């Protein structure tokens, strides 16, 4: 196994590339983003222009922007920053049935103190459960895609209904990096294909994020996403202390662990079945942004399992029961040969073929949103 000489990403990502110095493409990508979103006066000026446009387009309306909230660090800090800048926020939470109690409490504490309105979209559980089961049976590492796509569609739909032109996205390249496409890919056509083959419950209400909806909301309705954390220093330990003091926020133990299913999927299923450890991309981002030493990351990866065994056993029992599996059925899923999204119909080839005109058009209508390939398959969770 080859590991990047600068970060800790390695060949568990089958598409990783290294230059003559052994540095991977994700390091190069982050260097480019650092230049595009510098944390200096230039960066402040860029954000000031965006902030002015958000307020201008919100004039005469009830809200300036939408922020997807999960109860996690990223979305809580976004709420804090939005309040600091005087934005009128509509907070939106996507409830897929897997929320931890801590996450729900964090959302309520923060929105109540800041005086922001909150909408909670509760997905149809039977439809959503059927989708999750279908993706597990599909044997790909993309079982979180139903949540990620539904969050995007829900945020855009509510923004359109409320006449809101800006959605705040909580992704930070300095703390999260980019998910390798072979670790997690998603588009609406792929979701439909997996459900058609393995699902049983008709998707009558599920908010799928299709290519048509992307075109409609982005190019026709001109709703933009802003990654506000790209323009701000973001040291998570410091931010956690601040939001704990200001809002009574409680830590839930890991990135996206506000969701019980996400915690189990990232900490157990991905590393055990596919050999993917998402800590590698997060630690790598922290290394590149100077928030972690490479050797420290290597030591943590070697010393600490992706998930404590006791927690894994507890979550395994809970997930199996909630999804309606027997132990034997779940073991069969874990032992099935891994596949990828390329084994099912999807938009990927279309996106690749037309990536240049897509990129150009996207930049024309949504200049504030970074586009490394397309929004459809980077789909970094909006923390709703």
Secondary structure, DSSP 8 states (H G I E B T S, - for coil): --B-SSSS-BTTSTT--B-TTS-BHHHHHHHHHHHHT-SSHHHHHHHHHHHHHHHHHHTTSS-SEEEE--SSHHHHHHHHHHHHTT--EEEEEEE-S-B-HHHHHHHHHHHHHHT-EEEEEE--HHHHHHHHHHHHHHTSS-TTHHHHHHHHHHHHHHHHHHT--EEE----TTTT----TTT----HHHHHHHHHHH--S--SS-----HHHHHIIIIIS--EEE-GGGGS---HHHHHHHHHHHH-----SSTTTTBHHHHHIIIIIIIIII---THHHHHHHHHHTTSS-HHHHHHHHHHS-SS-HHHHHHHHHHHHHHHT--HHHHHHHHHS----GGGS--SHHHHHHTHHHHHHHHHHH-TTS--SS-HHHH------
